Amino acid sequence: MKLFALAVLYKSSDGKVRLLKISQDLSSFGYFQKSSVSEFMRFTCKIVAERTSVCSRASVKEQEYMVHVYVRSDSLAGVLIADHEYPSRVSFTLLNKALDDFASKVLKTEWPTIQENTADFPEAEELLSKYQNPREADAMTKIQADIDETKIILHNTIEAVLDRGEKLDDLVDKSEGLSLQSKAFYKTAKKTNRCCVIL
């Protein structure tokens, strides 16, 4: 599971999109690929935000990547590029948080005039880094992982108990068989002892 980019954009009333801030993790790409990948991610963020209507969320699959977008009623938009394994619920949680943090830090009146990728929002880097591991960043995902782990442990414990129960059943069957053999031995010994009684 990996996050590649987190972008905050402003969608004007004419539908044009301005990239206010983008944070990218290009560590999984080669040195010569990084600039092309970065440029393509910027382009993708703008296109997806332009084509998403106000007050809506969407997820777009492109090869092995997922692009999640959320455009708020105040025309502030967030785009997240992740791999297809990254949970979409956590993706939208991250977008909500990023947009709320941005709106509280940067005045709404400044959004239309900010030059491309120059918004003062260093929290974008922190959020992208923090949410790389969805289990650590999102409480619900962490609880779900803990529940899944507990279910596995419980399942293994039940299997062990059942195995132990089967072994006990085998022992009980053997002891019942032993009891029959013991009774037969006792009867045989009693008959044998009768014939050798000393007068």
C-alpha positions as CSV (number, residue, x, y, z in Angstrom):
1,M,0.0,0.0,0.0
2,K,1.5,3.3,-1.1
3,L,0.5,6.9,-1.5
4,F,2.1,8.8,-4.3
5,A,0.6,12.3,-4.3
6,L,-1.7,14.6,-2.3
7,A,-2.9,17.8,-4.0
8,V,-5.0,20.7,-2.9
9,L,-6.7,22.6,-5.7
10,Y,-9.1,25.5,-6.2
11,K,-11.9,25.1,-8.8
12,S,-13.1,28.5,-10.0
13,S,-16.7,29.2,-11.1
14,D,-15.7,28.8,-14.8
15,G,-14.5,25.2,-14.1
16,K,-10.8,26.0,-14.4
17,V,-8.6,24.4,-11.7
18,R,-5.6,26.0,-10.0
19,L,-3.1,23.7,-8.2
20,L,-2.5,25.3,-4.8
21,K,-0.2,22.7,-3.2
22,I,1.0,19.2,-4.1
23,S,3.1,16.8,-2.1
24,Q,4.6,13.8,-3.8
25,D,6.4,10.7,-2.8
26,L,8.5,9.6,-5.9
27,S,10.9,7.3,-4.0
28,S,9.6,4.2,-5.8
29,F,10.5,5.7,-9.2
30,G,13.9,5.8,-10.9
31,Y,16.0,9.0,-11.1
32,F,15.3,9.6,-14.8
33,Q,11.5,8.9,-14.3
34,K,10.9,11.2,-11.4
35,S,10.4,14.5,-13.4
36,S,8.0,12.9,-15.9
37,V,6.0,11.1,-13.2
38,S,5.8,14.3,-11.2
39,E,4.5,16.2,-14.2
40,F,2.0,13.5,-15.1
41,M,0.7,13.5,-11.5
42,R,0.1,17.2,-11.6
43,F,-1.7,16.9,-14.9
44,T,-3.8,14.0,-13.6
45,C,-4.8,15.9,-10.5
46,K,-5.9,18.9,-12.5
47,I,-7.9,16.9,-15.0
48,V,-9.7,14.8,-12.4
49,A,-10.5,17.8,-10.3
50,E,-11.8,19.7,-13.4
51,R,-14.1,16.8,-14.3
52,T,-15.5,16.3,-10.9
53,S,-18.6,18.4,-10.0
54,V,-18.7,20.5,-6.8
55,C,-19.9,18.7,-3.7
56,S,-18.9,15.3,-4.9
57,R,-16.4,12.5,-4.4
58,A,-15.0,10.1,-7.0
59,S,-12.4,7.4,-7.5
60,V,-10.8,6.7,-10.9
61,K,-8.7,3.6,-11.6
62,E,-5.8,4.1,-14.0
63,Q,-3.8,0.9,-14.5
64,E,-2.5,0.0,-11.1
65,Y,-3.2,3.4,-9.5
66,M,-6.3,4.8,-7.9
67,V,-7.0,8.6,-8.1
68,H,-9.4,9.7,-5.3
69,V,-11.0,13.2,-5.6
70,Y,-13.2,15.3,-3.4
71,V,-14.5,18.7,-4.4
72,R,-16.1,20.6,-1.5
73,S,-19.0,23.1,-1.7
74,D,-16.5,26.0,-1.3
75,S,-14.7,24.9,-4.5
76,L,-11.6,23.6,-2.6
77,A,-10.6,20.2,-4.1
78,G,-8.3,17.5,-2.9
79,V,-6.8,14.7,-5.0
80,L,-5.0,11.7,-3.8
81,I,-3.0,9.3,-6.0
82,A,-2.5,5.8,-4.4
83,D,-1.9,2.3,-5.5
84,H,-5.0,0.1,-5.9
85,E,-4.5,-1.7,-2.5
86,Y,-4.8,1.5,-0.4
87,P,-8.2,1.6,1.3
88,S,-10.5,4.1,-0.3
89,R,-12.2,4.9,3.1
90,V,-8.8,6.0,4.5
91,S,-8.1,7.9,1.3
92,F,-11.2,10.1,1.7
93,T,-10.5,10.5,5.4
94,L,-7.1,11.9,4.4
95,L,-8.6,14.2,1.8
96,N,-11.1,15.6,4.3
97,K,-8.4,16.2,6.9
98,A,-6.1,17.9,4.3
99,L,-8.8,20.2,3.0
100,D,-10.0,21.1,6.5
101,D,-6.4,21.9,7.6
102,F,-5.8,23.9,4.4
103,A,-9.0,25.9,4.8
104,S,-8.1,26.7,8.4
105,K,-4.6,27.8,7.6
106,V,-5.0,29.6,4.3
107,L,-7.7,32.3,3.9
108,K,-10.4,31.6,1.4
109,T,-10.0,35.0,-0.2
110,E,-6.4,34.0,-1.2
111,W,-7.3,30.7,-3.0
112,P,-8.1,32.3,-6.4
113,T,-4.9,34.3,-6.4
114,I,-2.2,31.8,-5.2
115,Q,0.4,31.0,-7.8
116,E,0.7,27.3,-8.8
117,N,2.0,25.1,-6.0
118,T,3.1,28.1,-3.8
119,A,0.5,27.8,-1.0
120,D,2.1,27.8,2.4
121,F,0.9,24.4,3.5
122,P,3.8,22.2,4.8
123,E,1.3,19.9,6.5
124,A,0.7,18.3,3.1
125,E,4.1,16.6,3.3
126,E,3.4,15.5,6.9
127,L,0.0,14.1,6.0
128,L,1.3,12.2,3.0
129,S,4.1,10.7,5.2
130,K,1.8,9.9,8.1
131,Y,-0.9,8.2,6.0
132,Q,1.6,5.9,4.2
133,N,0.6,3.3,6.7
134,P,-3.2,3.4,6.9
135,R,-3.2,1.3,10.1
136,E,-1.2,3.8,12.0
137,A,-2.9,6.9,10.7
138,D,-6.6,5.9,10.8
139,A,-8.1,4.7,14.1
140,M,-10.8,2.6,12.4
141,T,-8.3,0.8,10.2
142,K,-6.1,0.1,13.2
143,I,-9.1,-1.3,15.1
144,Q,-10.1,-3.4,12.2
145,A,-6.6,-4.8,11.9
146,D,-6.6,-5.6,15.6
147,I,-10.0,-7.3,15.3
148,D,-8.7,-9.4,12.3
149,E,-5.6,-10.4,14.3
150,T,-7.8,-11.4,17.3
151,K,-10.0,-13.4,15.0
152,I,-7.0,-15.3,13.7
153,I,-5.7,-16.0,17.2
154,L,-9.1,-17.1,18.3
155,H,-9.5,-19.3,15.3
156,N,-6.1,-21.0,16.0
157,T,-7.1,-21.4,19.7
158,I,-10.4,-23.1,18.7
159,E,-8.5,-25.4,16.3
160,A,-6.1,-26.3,19.1
161,V,-9.0,-27.0,21.5
162,L,-10.7,-29.1,18.9
163,D,-7.5,-31.0,18.3
164,R,-7.1,-31.5,22.0
165,G,-10.8,-32.6,22.2
166,E,-10.2,-35.2,19.5
167,K,-7.2,-36.5,21.3
168,L,-9.2,-36.8,24.5
169,D,-12.0,-38.6,22.6
170,D,-9.4,-41.1,21.4
171,L,-8.2,-41.6,25.0
172,V,-11.7,-42.1,26.2
173,D,-12.3,-44.7,23.5
174,K,-9.1,-46.4,24.4
175,S,-9.9,-46.4,28.1
176,E,-13.3,-47.9,27.3
177,G,-11.6,-50.5,25.3
178,L,-9.1,-51.0,28.1
179,S,-12.0,-51.4,30.6
180,L,-13.5,-54.2,28.4
181,Q,-10.1,-55.9,28.3
182,S,-9.6,-55.5,32.0
183,K,-13.0,-57.1,32.6
184,A,-12.2,-60.0,30.3
185,F,-8.8,-60.4,32.0
186,Y,-10.5,-60.4,35.4
187,K,-13.0,-63.0,34.3
188,T,-10.3,-65.2,32.8
189,A,-8.1,-64.8,35.9
190,K,-11.1,-65.8,38.1
191,K,-11.8,-68.9,36.1
192,T,-8.1,-69.8,36.1
193,N,-7.8,-69.4,39.8
194,R,-10.9,-71.6,40.4
195,C,-9.4,-74.6,38.9
196,C,-6.3,-74.4,41.1
197,V,-8.0,-74.0,44.5
198,I,-6.1,-75.9,47.2
199,L,-8.2,-78.1,49.4
